[in-house]
């Protein structure tokens, strides 16, 4: 065959803090409360094609800390990364966008959340390491189960 295969390209163009929000709705009285706070963490991963061969990958986290029924603080942060990805087989793109790119972006998000919480005067919150591969496999399994239950064919899945 005379087809010339081009080498795959995967390059980080930029990692940036896309959004950061901090609320301490019950300050200053909340600082006088001595109860142990509860912490709830929600996380999401997203991606978007920006141009031919250029993609944005984002990891979003919401940290809600409560003392009793009062919100001590709420942090919402979204860390983004722009990646060049060319000549990559289609069946590998989903893995790159949902596992590899979030693995690169997430440490920056962890650092930014730890920094902003430390500045509140509350004890620091250190987000745990995340296994994005396991989350990705879990999401695929859930989509398959929903697909089989509803009879809907999802884009990118076998018919």
Phi, psi and omega in degrees: 000145181264000178295136179252116180281132178271146181292142177296146178238129173222114183218141175278124177268319183193145171238132187211156174275112186274325183203141177211128180225135178228131176229135172233078190293337184250019176285145005267351186299329182298333180290343180273346181285134183256001178294153176288127180284155172255147183235130176239132182235129175239140183223149177214153179238139179219164176207157181206139175278126182265324180201178178301115178078008181233127185229149171254136174240134180232148171235126182244138177226143173236122179246117178246121180244127182237147171244109188065233179260006181260137176286121175282306173204158179227125178239128172238127182220144176228119178255135181238161174216143175251128186233138172266126180223110182228150176059036179254131180306140184305323182290349178259346183298317181299318178296317178299313185287332184254349181233301186294308181297314176300326177297329178282319186283323189302318179301326176293320178297315179303315181296316181294320178293315179301319181295312182293322179293320179300324181288346180284339187097353175274161174301147184295150174250123177246111180294140180289159172297147181240136174266092183294334176297314180295318178298318180297313179297322178296316180296318178298317180296319179294318178296319178297317180296317179294321180297315181292324181287328185257345183079007180273138176263121179279146176301139178084002178250160181292147179269000000 
